Amino acid sequence: MKKQEYSTFDIAKIFGISRARVQEWIDREYITPSLQKAVGKGRRALFSIDDLYCIHAFGMFIKMQFHRNLAKDITSNITFKNVGSGDEDYKFLSIKAQKINSTHGFMFLRDVSVLKNFDNCSDKVQVKNDEYFSFIINLLLIKSEVDILLENNGE
């Protein structure tokens, strides 16, 4: 059974990043703990399993060279509660972004929507159209990658 809460130390260990990086992301509000914010002396930030899925997605978008603010905007629109949970589950995320500054990557979020199946996608591949881009992200894959990382870390 998965843990119910994860600390910044857990996140650093699970994702193989430094605690300083995790803390920087928290300080800049790129990621937000949903269970408890580290306010005051002796309190620590506590993250849920859904937070971990969003953190993994955030890191994925950074590796895709999305600007951190855009990655934050996208992940703040994702909920993993209904991803792969049954008949009413959602499996894909459709992202439309506008490139407004080539040195900073994708900067302006146009639309984020969840989809139940790939057939609902208007753009099935990355499409460039007058500086607008569409991406389809497999939410089930993100969820399963985190679950594997948790298993490998004994969580």
TAGI-V762045 format. One line per field, one symbol per residue. psi: psi as a letter, one per 20 degrees, with the letter a starting at -180 (. if undefined). burial: I if it has 24 or more other ideal C-beta (glycine too) atoms within 12 Angstrom, else O. A space follows every 10 residues. Layout:
psi->???
burial->???
//
This chain:
psi->pqriqprhgg ggggikrqhg gghghghjkh qpphgpqnpr piqqppqrhh ggghgggghg hghjkqqhhg gggghijppj gjokibhkqq hqppppqpoi ohijbphopg qpqqqhrhhi phoirpppol jqqpqppohh ggghgghggg ghjk.
burial->OOOOOIIIOI IIOIIOIOOO OIOOIIOOOI IIIIOOOOOO OOOIIIIIII IIIIIIIIII IIOOOIIIII IIIIIIIIII OOIOOOOOOI IIIIIIIOIO OOOOOIOOII OIIIIOOOOO IOIOOOOOOO OOIIIIIIII OIIOIIOOII OOOOI
//
